Every structure is written in C-alpha cells, then in structure tokens.
Amino acid sequence: MGFSPLPLAGEGLGERAFFIESGKIAMSDVSEVFRVRRSLTKRARDLRSRQTEAEKKLWYYLRAGRFMGIKFKRQKPIGNYIVDFVSPSHCLIIELDGGQHEEQREYDQIRDAWLRNQGYEVVRFWNHQVLTETQAVLESIRQQIQQLSALSPDPSPASGRGESTGKG
C-alpha cells in the first residue's frame, strides 16, 4: 500500500493531501469527514436525550454493567451509522425497531450487512417485545453473548506478561 507524497510548498492540496492509493481508503476531504463525524456525534447525543420508552426500559437493564457485568453504550456512532446499543467487548449491536422500520427494511438490511462486515453481530427486537416481553428479550441477549463468547478465543493475560511461574 503506497502513500501519495505531500505536495511541495506552494502546490498545496490543503486538506485533500492525504490519499491511500490502494483504493480501499481514499480520504479526499478531511474537513468533510470531520464535519460528518461531528454531525453524527451531535445526532447521537440528541437521540440519547429523546429515547423511546422501549430504549429507556432496555437501557435500565444494560447500563452500568448491570447485565452480566458487560459494558454497553447507547446511541453510539459506528461508521456512518448510529446504533441503539453496542457492547464493544463482544462486538454485539442491539437494535430496537418501531413501526417505521417496516418501511425501511431494505435500508436496515444494507446497514446490518455493513455492520456485520465490520465484525459486529446485530440483533433486532421490536419495541413492543422490549415493553411486554422484557425477560425474554434479556434472555435472548444473554444467549447471543454466550454464543459470541464461545466463538472468541480467550483474551491474553491482563498484565501482558503471560502466565506466572509461581516464583516470587
């Protein structure tokens, strides 16, 4: 993967100087990327302040490590999307769908495919399921986490020094 050289003094491309020639990443206008990111962050903040009743109820169970000791974040920007809930440590995204999702099914499929391509597992529940079948929803999330945990290898030791030899 080659990098394009920066322009000589006086030839500046300004913020468009950064390119990765592989074609996989081409950042042609850094200021636009930052503008979009700021916009997503602002929208996520707004969504956190205007949660649906179903989001409030599920967040009560997921927040502050209450659910299986796992940290979840809500209304988190990932790429160009904002996900309802995510467990970064398990790469699990939980989406709650209301009536509007019936009309945007194709968009949701494209979005979910992109998120899965980034390494996330996406599970969806209808708002009414969270409100009326809360324990069943939580059990489904628990099972999903157990499946994901079974698929991932054990993490390396926290100290980064390997196993102790027992010598002091």
Backbone as a printed PyTorch tensor [residue, N CA C, xyz], in Angstrom:
tensor([[[  0.8600,  -1.1570,   0.0000],
         [  0.0000,   0.0000,   0.0000],
         [  0.9030,   1.2150,   0.0000]],

        [[  0.7840,   2.0810,  -1.0230],
         [  1.6350,   3.2560,  -1.1110],
         [  0.9020,   4.5120,  -0.7040]],

        [[  1.6410,   5.4670,  -0.2330],
         [  1.0830,   6.7520,   0.1500],
         [  1.5020,   7.7790,  -0.8810]],

        [[  0.6020,   8.6460,  -1.2780],
         [  0.9680,   9.7410,  -2.1630],
         [  1.8000,  10.7300,  -1.3830]],

        [[  2.8460,  11.2490,  -1.9990],
         [  3.6590,  12.2350,  -1.2860],
         [  2.8740,  13.5150,  -1.0760]],

        [[  3.2270,  14.2320,  -0.0220],
         [  2.5990,  15.5260,   0.2060],
         [  3.0920,  16.4940,  -0.8560]],

        [[  2.2780,  17.4590,  -1.2440],
         [  2.7050,  18.4080,  -2.2700],
         [  3.8430,  19.2770,  -1.7520]],

        [[  4.6480,  19.7710,  -2.7000],
         [  5.7140,  20.6980,  -2.3540],
         [  5.1180,  22.0110,  -1.8970]],

        [[  5.9100,  22.7940,  -1.1800],
         [  5.4340,  24.0960,  -0.7070],
         [  4.9040,  24.8950,  -1.8830]],

        [[  3.7650,  25.5030,  -1.7040],
         [  3.1660,  26.3020,  -2.7670],
         [  2.2550,  25.5070,  -3.6750]],

        [[  2.3400,  24.1800,  -3.6520],
         [  1.4990,  23.3550,  -4.5170],
         [  0.3020,  22.7910,  -3.7690]],

        [[  0.1220,  23.1620,  -2.5280],
         [ -0.7690,  22.5030,  -1.5850],
         [ -2.1240,  22.0790,  -2.0880]],

        [[ -2.4560,  20.8900,  -1.7190],
         [ -3.8130,  20.4010,  -1.8960],
         [ -4.6060,  20.6230,  -0.6220]],

        [[ -3.9690,  21.2520,   0.3530],
         [ -4.6430,  21.5240,   1.6100],
         [ -5.0620,  20.2460,   2.2920]],

        [[ -6.3160,  20.2170,   2.7260],
         [ -6.8100,  19.0730,   3.4830],
         [ -7.0180,  17.8430,   2.6210]],

        [[ -6.9160,  17.9930,   1.3000],
         [ -7.1140,  16.8410,   0.4240],
         [ -5.8070,  16.1370,   0.0860]],

        [[ -4.7630,  16.3940,   0.8450],
         [ -3.4460,  15.8500,   0.5350],
         [ -3.2740,  14.3970,   0.9420]],

        [[ -4.1210,  13.8670,   1.7850],
         [ -3.9290,  12.5130,   2.2880],
         [ -4.6770,  11.5080,   1.4160]],

        [[ -3.9390,  10.6150,   0.8100],
         [ -4.5340,   9.5670,  -0.0070],
         [ -3.8550,   8.2500,   0.3030]],

        [[ -4.5860,   7.2030,   0.2650],
         [ -4.0010,   5.8730,   0.2980],
         [ -4.3620,   5.2510,  -1.0340]],

        [[ -3.3410,   4.9240,  -1.8190],
         [ -3.5510,   4.5520,  -3.2140],
         [ -4.1600,   3.1770,  -3.4200]],

        [[ -4.3240,   2.3990,  -2.3820],
         [ -4.8600,   1.0540,  -2.5570],
         [ -6.2850,   1.0820,  -3.0860]],

        [[ -6.9380,   2.2210,  -2.9770],
         [ -8.3220,   2.3020,  -3.4090],
         [ -9.2870,   1.8940,  -2.3170]],

        [[ -8.7940,   1.2740,  -1.2690],
         [ -9.6690,   0.8630,  -0.1780],
         [-10.0560,   2.0580,   0.6770]],

        [[ -9.1110,   2.9660,   0.8620],
         [ -9.3950,   4.1610,   1.6410],
         [ -8.8930,   5.3470,   0.8410]],

        [[ -9.7530,   6.2600,   0.5450],
         [ -9.3300,   7.4830,  -0.1250],
         [-10.0190,   8.6350,   0.5800]],

        [[ -9.2950,   9.3190,   1.4080],
         [ -9.8690,  10.4290,   2.1440],
         [ -9.5520,  11.6940,   1.3630]],

        [[-10.4910,  12.1430,   0.5620],
         [-10.2180,  13.2660,  -0.3170],
         [-10.5010,  14.6050,   0.3390]],

        [[-11.2600,  14.6100,   1.3990],
         [-11.5560,  15.8880,   2.0330],
         [-11.7280,  15.6700,   3.5310]],

        [[-10.6490,  15.8220,   4.2570],
         [-10.6400,  15.5470,   5.6860],
         [-11.6520,  16.4020,   6.4280]],

        [[-11.7950,  17.6610,   6.0320],
         [-12.7480,  18.5320,   6.7350],
         [-14.1710,  18.0020,   6.6150]],

        [[-14.5010,  17.3970,   5.4820],
         [-15.8380,  16.8170,   5.3050],
         [-16.0230,  15.6220,   6.2370]],

        [[-14.9910,  14.8110,   6.3800],
         [-15.0590,  13.6580,   7.2810],
         [-15.3090,  14.1340,   8.7070]],

        [[-14.5680,  15.1520,   9.1390],
         [-14.7520,  15.6730,  10.4940],
         [-16.1230,  16.3170,  10.6610]],

        [[-16.6260,  16.9850,   9.6220],
         [-17.9450,  17.6070,   9.6990],
         [-19.0180,  16.5390,   9.8760]],

        [[-18.9300,  15.4740,   9.1030],
         [-19.8980,  14.3780,   9.2020],
         [-19.8090,  13.7210,  10.5780]],

        [[-18.5840,  13.5240,  11.0630],
         [-18.3980,  12.9010,  12.3780],
         [-19.0170,  13.7560,  13.4830]],

        [[-18.7740,  15.0750,  13.4150],
         [-19.3730,  15.9820,  14.4090],
         [-20.8930,  15.9300,  14.3330]],

        [[-21.4180,  15.8750,  13.1210],
         [-22.8630,  15.8120,  12.9290],
         [-23.4400,  14.5250,  13.5270]],

        [[-22.7550,  13.3980,  13.2980],
         [-23.2120,  12.1230,  13.8680],
         [-23.1660,  12.1500,  15.3890]],

        [[-22.0990,  12.7100,  15.9450],
         [-21.9670,  12.7860,  17.4010],
         [-23.0820,  13.6340,  17.9940]],

        [[-23.3890,  14.7560,  17.3350],
         [-24.4700,  15.6340,  17.8050],
         [-25.8100,  14.8990,  17.7270]],

        [[-26.0420,  14.1880,  16.6270],
         [-27.2980,  13.4430,  16.4690],
         [-27.4020,  12.3390,  17.5180]],

        [[-26.3060,  11.6450,  17.7920],
         [-26.3160,  10.5840,  18.8110],
         [-26.6560,  11.1650,  20.1770]],

        [[-26.0760,  12.3200,  20.4860],
         [-26.3630,  12.9910,  21.7640],
         [-27.8550,  13.3300,  21.8410]],

        [[-28.4000,  13.8280,  20.7350],
         [-29.8190,  14.1740,  20.6780],
         [-30.6880,  12.9260,  20.8780]],

        [[-30.3200,  11.8320,  20.2230],
         [-31.0860,  10.5890,  20.3650],
         [-31.0420,  10.0620,  21.7990]],

        [[-29.8970,  10.2230,  22.4620],
         [-29.7990,   9.7820,  23.8640],
         [-30.7470,  10.5730,  24.7580]],

        [[-30.9770,  11.8330,  24.4040],
         [-31.8640,  12.6580,  25.2370],
         [-33.3420,  12.4430,  24.8960]],

        [[-33.6290,  11.7880,  23.7760],
         [-35.0180,  11.5620,  23.3570],
         [-35.2940,  10.0760,  23.1290]],

        [[-34.9860,   9.2550,  24.0940],
         [-35.1760,   7.8140,  23.9540],
         [-36.6520,   7.4320,  23.9020]],

        [[-36.9330,   6.3600,  23.1910],
         [-38.2830,   5.8010,  23.2170],
         [-38.4660,   5.0840,  24.5550]],

        [[-39.7030,   4.7540,  24.8820],
         [-39.9610,   4.0200,  26.1260],
         [-39.2410,   2.6700,  26.1190]],

        [[-39.2170,   2.0130,  24.9650],
         [-38.5300,   0.7200,  24.8740],
         [-37.0260,   0.8880,  25.0980]],

        [[-36.4310,   1.9280,  24.5230],
         [-34.9960,   2.1810,  24.7270],
         [-34.6970,   2.4760,  26.1960]],

        [[-35.5610,   3.2790,  26.8200],
         [-35.3700,   3.5800,  28.2500],
         [-35.4080,   2.3030,  29.0840]],

        [[-36.3780,   1.4470,  28.7710],
         [-36.5340,   0.2240,  29.5590],
         [-35.3330,  -0.6990,  29.3810]],

        [[-34.9040,  -0.9140,  28.1340],
         [-33.7680,  -1.8010,  27.9100],
         [-32.4850,  -1.1990,  28.4910]],

        [[-32.3180,   0.1190,  28.3690],
         [-31.1240,   0.7760,  28.9050],
         [-31.0380,   0.6030,  30.4220]],

        [[-32.1840,   0.5770,  31.0950],
         [-32.1940,   0.3590,  32.5410],
         [-31.4610,  -0.9460,  32.8870]],

        [[-31.6810,  -1.9930,  32.0890],
         [-31.0670,  -3.2960,  32.3530],
         [-29.6220,  -3.3880,  31.8550]],

        [[-29.2970,  -2.6550,  30.7800],
         [-27.9670,  -2.7800,  30.1740],
         [-26.9220,  -1.8440,  30.7690]],

        [[-27.3490,  -0.7350,  31.3310],
         [-26.3950,   0.3050,  31.7370],
         [-25.5430,  -0.1050,  32.9330]],

        [[-24.4000,   0.5370,  33.0270],
         [-23.5030,   0.4360,  34.1890],
         [-23.1110,  -1.0010,  34.5290]],

        [[-22.9860,  -1.8480,  33.5150],
         [-22.5520,  -3.2200,  33.7630],
         [-23.5640,  -4.0800,  34.4880]],

        [[-24.8320,  -3.6460,  34.5310],
         [-25.8670,  -4.4040,  35.2530],
         [-26.1600,  -5.7530,  34.6080]],

        [[-25.9590,  -5.8390,  33.3140],
         [-26.3110,  -7.0550,  32.5890],
         [-25.0490,  -7.8920,  32.3710]],

        [[-24.9030,  -8.9430,  33.1390],
         [-23.7850,  -9.8750,  33.0290],
         [-22.4280,  -9.1880,  33.2310]],

        [[-22.4280,  -8.0190,  33.8520],
         [-21.1790,  -7.2960,  34.0740],
         [-20.5740,  -6.7020,  32.8110]],

        [[-21.3690,  -6.6110,  31.7550],
         [-20.8750,  -6.1620,  30.4490],
         [-21.1740,  -4.6840,  30.2460]],

        [[-20.2090,  -3.9590,  29.7190],
         [-20.3950,  -2.5390,  29.4360],
         [-21.0770,  -2.3820,  28.0780]],

        [[-22.1810,  -1.6540,  28.0780],
         [-22.8840,  -1.2990,  26.8520],
         [-22.8420,   0.2130,  26.6870]],

        [[-22.8770,   0.6540,  25.4470],
         [-23.0100,   2.0760,  25.1360],
         [-24.2980,   2.2310,  24.3540]],

        [[-24.9150,   3.4040,  24.4650],
         [-26.1700,   3.6250,  23.7330],
         [-26.0030,   4.7550,  22.7350]],

        [[-26.7580,   4.6620,  21.6530],
         [-26.7330,   5.6520,  20.5810],
         [-25.2920,   6.0010,  20.2250]],

        [[-24.5620,   4.9900,  19.7940],
         [-23.1270,   5.1070,  19.5240],
         [-22.8780,   5.1660,  18.0180]],

        [[-22.1910,   6.2110,  17.5400],
         [-21.8250,   6.2460,  16.1170],
         [-20.7990,   5.1540,  15.7860]],

        [[-21.0800,   4.4040,  14.7360],
         [-20.1420,   3.4200,  14.1880],
         [-20.1720,   3.6230,  12.6780]],

        [[-19.0580,   4.0240,  12.1180],
         [-19.0400,   4.3670,  10.6990],
         [-19.9800,   5.5340,  10.4710]],

        [[-20.8450,   5.4100,   9.4820],
         [-21.8280,   6.4590,   9.1890],
         [-23.1790,   6.1880,   9.8370]],

        [[-23.2340,   5.2530,  10.7560],
         [-24.4870,   4.8670,  11.3920],
         [-24.4430,   5.1390,  12.8920]],

        [[-25.6210,   5.2460,  13.4840],
         [-25.7380,   5.3420,  14.9360],
         [-26.5250,   4.1150,  15.3780]],

        [[-25.9070,   3.3040,  16.2280],
         [-26.5700,   2.0820,  16.6870],
         [-27.2420,   2.3460,  18.0270]],

        [[-28.3300,   1.6300,  18.2950],
         [-29.0630,   1.8340,  19.5450],
         [-28.2090,   1.4630,  20.7550]],

        [[-27.6780,   0.2350,  20.7710],
         [-26.8540,  -0.2400,  21.8820],
         [-25.7190,  -1.0790,  21.3130]],

        [[-24.5470,  -0.9810,  21.9280],
         [-23.4150,  -1.8000,  21.4900],
         [-22.5920,  -2.2260,  22.6960]],

        [[-22.1790,  -3.4740,  22.6690],
         [-21.1850,  -3.9730,  23.6220],
         [-19.8850,  -4.0750,  22.8360]],

        [[-18.9810,  -3.1040,  23.0070],
         [-17.7270,  -3.1460,  22.2500],
         [-16.9120,  -4.4120,  22.5270]],

        [[-16.9320,  -4.8970,  23.7520],
         [-16.1180,  -6.0690,  24.0940],
         [-16.6240,  -7.3470,  23.4330]],

        [[-17.9040,  -7.4030,  23.1090],
         [-18.4760,  -8.5860,  22.4650],
         [-18.8480,  -8.3320,  21.0060]],

        [[-18.6000,  -7.1200,  20.5190],
         [-18.9570,  -6.7390,  19.1440],
         [-20.4220,  -7.0790,  18.8590]],

        [[-21.2820,  -6.7650,  19.8260],
         [-22.7120,  -7.0430,  19.7090],
         [-23.4800,  -5.7350,  19.6570]],

        [[-24.3050,  -5.6030,  18.6290],
         [-25.1690,  -4.4380,  18.4680],
         [-26.6050,  -4.8950,  18.6740]],

        [[-27.3450,  -4.1210,  19.4640],
         [-28.7620,  -4.3980,  19.7010],
         [-29.5500,  -3.2310,  19.1330]],

        [[-30.4680,  -3.5350,  18.2360],
         [-31.3090,  -2.5210,  17.6140],
         [-32.7560,  -2.7460,  18.0210]],

        [[-33.4420,  -1.6600,  18.3390],
         [-34.8690,  -1.7180,  18.6550],
         [-35.6250,  -1.0570,  17.5210]],

        [[-36.6160,  -1.7600,  17.0130],
         [-37.3640,  -1.2820,  15.8590],
         [-38.7900,  -0.9260,  16.2330]],

        [[-39.2180,   0.2330,  15.7710],
         [-40.6060,   0.6590,  15.9110],
         [-41.3160,   0.4610,  14.5890]],

        [[-42.4750,   1.0580,  14.4550],
         [-43.2710,   0.9210,  13.2420],
         [-42.5840,   1.4080,  11.9860]],

        [[-41.7010,   2.4170,  12.1070],
         [-41.0450,   2.9890,  10.9330],
         [-40.1240,   1.9840,  10.2460]],

        [[-39.6890,   0.9710,  10.9470],
         [-38.7280,   0.0350,  10.3680],
         [-39.3590,  -0.8860,   9.3400]],

        [[-40.6680,  -0.9980,   9.3340],
         [-41.3320,  -1.7970,   8.3080],
         [-41.0860,  -1.1780,   6.9350]],

        [[-41.1110,   0.1670,   6.8640],
         [-40.9050,   0.8610,   5.5910],
         [-39.4350,   0.9380,   5.2030]],

        [[-38.5270,   0.7990,   6.1470],
         [-37.1040,   0.9510,   5.8260],
         [-36.3400,  -0.3600,   5.9590]],

        [[-37.0160,  -1.4350,   5.6680],
         [-36.4070,  -2.7640,   5.7940],
         [-35.1570,  -2.9100,   4.9250]],

        [[-35.2150,  -2.4200,   3.6920],
         [-34.0590,  -2.5360,   2.7890],
         [-32.8630,  -1.7510,   3.3400]],

        [[-33.1170,  -0.5430,   3.8440],
         [-32.0540,   0.2660,   4.4490],
         [-31.4410,  -0.4770,   5.6300]],

        [[-32.2820,  -1.0610,   6.4820],
         [-31.7880,  -1.8020,   7.6480],
         [-30.9290,  -2.9940,   7.2260]],

        [[-31.3160,  -3.6670,   6.1410],
         [-30.5380,  -4.8120,   5.6650],
         [-29.1560,  -4.3730,   5.1820]],

        [[-29.0980,  -3.2630,   4.4640],
         [-27.8140,  -2.7360,   3.9870],
         [-26.9570,  -2.3160,   5.1710]],

        [[-27.5670,  -1.6270,   6.1040],
         [-26.8790,  -1.1510,   7.3120],
         [-26.3420,  -2.3250,   8.1280]],

        [[-27.1860,  -3.3300,   8.3610],
         [-26.7690,  -4.5020,   9.1310],
         [-25.6340,  -5.2440,   8.4290]],

        [[-25.7080,  -5.3470,   7.0980],
         [-24.6410,  -6.0220,   6.3450],
         [-23.3230,  -5.2710,   6.5130]],

        [[-23.3720,  -3.9450,   6.4620],
         [-22.1480,  -3.1520,   6.6440],
         [-21.5860,  -3.3620,   8.0490]],

        [[-22.4490,  -3.3200,   9.0600],
         [-22.0010,  -3.5060,  10.4470],
         [-21.4150,  -4.9060,  10.6510]],

        [[-22.0400,  -5.9150,  10.0540],
         [-21.5060,  -7.2810,  10.1670],
         [-20.1430,  -7.3810,   9.4790]],

        [[-20.0040,  -6.6760,   8.3650],
         [-18.7280,  -6.6560,   7.6570],
         [-17.6260,  -6.0120,   8.5050]],

        [[-18.0120,  -5.1750,   9.4440],
         [-17.0490,  -4.5430,  10.3560],
         [-16.7580,  -5.4250,  11.5700]],

        [[-17.4110,  -6.5980,  11.6290],
         [-17.1390,  -7.5400,  12.7130],
         [-18.1710,  -7.5660,  13.8280]],

        [[-19.2810,  -6.8690,  13.6430],
         [-20.3230,  -6.8380,  14.6740],
         [-21.4050,  -7.8630,  14.3740]],

        [[-22.0020,  -8.3820,  15.4250],
         [-23.2160,  -9.1840,  15.3070],
         [-24.3660,  -8.2360,  15.6190]],

        [[-25.4220,  -8.2770,  14.8250],
         [-26.5560,  -7.3680,  15.0050],
         [-27.7950,  -8.1850,  15.3450]],

        [[-28.4440,  -7.8350,  16.4610],
         [-29.7150,  -8.4620,  16.8170],
         [-30.7690,  -7.3690,  16.9130]],

        [[-31.9690,  -7.7020,  16.4670],
         [-33.0600,  -6.7270,  16.4400],
         [-34.2580,  -7.2430,  17.2230]],

        [[-34.8940,  -6.3070,  17.9050],
         [-36.1340,  -6.5960,  18.6220],
         [-37.1220,  -5.4860,  18.2980]],

        [[-38.3990,  -5.8400,  18.2790],
         [-39.4380,  -4.8290,  18.1340],
         [-39.6080,  -4.1230,  19.4750]],

        [[-39.9540,  -2.8480,  19.4280],
         [-40.1940,  -2.0870,  20.6590],
         [-41.1950,  -2.8010,  21.5660]],

        [[-42.2830,  -3.3010,  20.9760],
         [-43.3240,  -3.9380,  21.8000],
         [-42.7900,  -5.1870,  22.5000]],

        [[-41.7970,  -5.8680,  21.9200],
         [-41.2010,  -7.0270,  22.5930],
         [-40.4800,  -6.5890,  23.8690]],

        [[-39.7290,  -5.4940,  23.7660],
         [-38.9950,  -4.9970,  24.9360],
         [-39.9740,  -4.5760,  26.0240]],

        [[-41.0740,  -3.9540,  25.6290],
         [-42.0400,  -3.4400,  26.6030],
         [-42.8870,  -4.5410,  27.2390]],

        [[-43.2030,  -5.5910,  26.4840],
         [-44.1310,  -6.6000,  27.0020],
         [-43.4850,  -7.9520,  27.3070]],

        [[-42.3220,  -8.2140,  26.7220],
         [-41.6390,  -9.4990,  26.9180],
         [-40.1860,  -9.2540,  27.3250]],

        [[-39.9950,  -8.3660,  28.2740],
         [-38.6560,  -7.9100,  28.6510],
         [-37.7280,  -9.0590,  29.0190]],

        [[-38.1890,  -9.9700,  29.8480],
         [-37.3160, -11.0660,  30.2900],
         [-36.9170, -11.9690,  29.1250]],

        [[-37.8190, -12.1830,  28.1820],
         [-37.4890, -12.9980,  27.0050],
         [-36.4400, -12.2930,  26.1410]],

        [[-36.5440, -10.9770,  26.0110],
         [-35.5550, -10.1990,  25.2540],
         [-34.1940, -10.2960,  25.9380]],

        [[-34.1720, -10.1110,  27.2540],
         [-32.9110, -10.1910,  28.0020],
         [-32.2960, -11.5870,  27.8970]],

        [[-33.1250, -12.6090,  27.9320],
         [-32.6260, -13.9810,  27.7910],
         [-32.0320, -14.1920,  26.3990]],

        [[-32.6710, -13.6480,  25.3860],
         [-32.1560, -13.7560,  24.0230],
         [-30.7970, -13.0570,  23.8960]],

        [[-30.6650, -11.8940,  24.5110],
         [-29.3860, -11.1650,  24.5010],
         [-28.3240, -11.9790,  25.2440]],

        [[-28.6970, -12.5470,  26.3870],
         [-27.7650, -13.3670,  27.1630],
         [-27.2570, -14.5420,  26.3330]],

        [[-28.1660, -15.2230,  25.6370],
         [-27.7780, -16.3620,  24.8000],
         [-26.8590, -15.9210,  23.6620]],

        [[-27.1580, -14.7730,  23.0800],
         [-26.3180, -14.2490,  21.9970],
         [-24.9010, -13.9740,  22.5050]],

        [[-24.8000, -13.3790,  23.6810],
         [-23.4840, -13.0830,  24.2730],
         [-22.7330, -14.3760,  24.5680]],

        [[-23.4350, -15.3740,  25.0730],
         [-22.7840, -16.6610,  25.3530],
         [-22.2670, -17.3010,  24.0660]],

        [[-23.0460, -17.2180,  22.9900],
         [-22.6000, -17.7650,  21.7060],
         [-21.3690, -17.0230,  21.2020]],

        [[-21.4000, -15.6990,  21.2920],
         [-20.2530, -14.9090,  20.8400],
         [-19.0270, -15.1960,  21.6900]],

        [[-19.2240, -15.3660,  22.9900],
         [-18.1020, -15.6660,  23.8900],
         [-17.5010, -17.0290,  23.5690]],

        [[-18.3470, -17.9870,  23.2040],
         [-17.8620, -19.3300,  22.8790],
         [-17.0530, -19.3260,  21.5850]],

        [[-17.3720, -18.3970,  20.6810],
         [-16.6700, -18.3280,  19.4010],
         [-15.3360, -17.6070,  19.4970]],

        [[-15.1750, -16.7160,  20.4970],
         [-13.9330, -15.9480,  20.5860],
         [-12.9130, -16.6630,  21.4450]],

        [[-11.6560, -16.5540,  21.0450],
         [-10.6030, -17.1590,  21.8580],
         [-10.4480, -16.4130,  23.1740]],

        [[ -9.8630, -17.0760,  24.1580],
         [ -9.6110, -16.4230,  25.4420],
         [ -8.6770, -15.2450,  25.2310]],

        [[ -8.9520, -14.1290,  25.9050],
         [ -8.0670, -12.9750,  25.7590],
         [ -6.7180, -13.2560,  26.4030]],

        [[ -5.7170, -12.4950,  25.9730],
         [ -4.3880, -12.6640,  26.5580],
         [ -4.4090, -12.1840,  28.0010]],

        [[ -3.4510, -12.5920,  28.8070],
         [ -3.4330, -12.1670,  30.2120],
         [ -3.4350, -10.6520,  30.3370]],

        [[ -4.1240, -10.1540,  31.3520],
         [ -4.2750,  -8.7100,  31.5310],
         [ -2.9440,  -8.0080,  31.7200]],

        [[ -1.9980,  -8.6560,  32.3680],
         [ -0.7160,  -8.0000,  32.6300],
         [  0.1500,  -7.9420,  31.3900]],

        [[ -0.1610,  -8.7820,  30.3990],
         [  0.6270,  -8.8010,  29.1860],
         [  1.9420,  -9.5470,  29.3470]],

        [[  2.1420, -10.2220,  30.4700],
         [  3.4100, -10.9010,  30.7290],
         [  3.2770, -12.4160,  30.6930]],

        [[  2.1410, -12.9210,  30.3060],
         [  1.9730, -14.3690,  30.2480],
         [  1.6590, -14.9570,  31.6060]],

        [[  1.7010, -16.2730,  31.6850],
         [  1.3660, -16.9540,  32.9300],
         [  2.4820, -16.8110,  33.9510]],

        [[  2.0780, -16.7630,  35.1810],
         [  3.0430, -16.6720,  36.2730],
         [  3.7150, -18.0220,  36.4770]],

        [[  4.9790, -17.9910,  36.7970],
         [  5.7060, -19.2380,  37.0490],
         [  5.6270, -19.6480,  38.5030]],

        [[  5.0320, -18.7930,  39.3140],
         [  4.9150, -19.0980,  40.7290],
         [  6.1420, -18.6840,  41.5180]],

        [[  7.1460, -18.1730,  40.8200],
         [  8.3530, -17.7120,  41.5110],
         [  8.1770, -16.2600,  41.8860]],

        [[  8.6330, -15.8910,  43.0490],
         [  8.4100, -14.5420,  43.5080],
         [  9.5670, -13.7250,  43.4060]]])
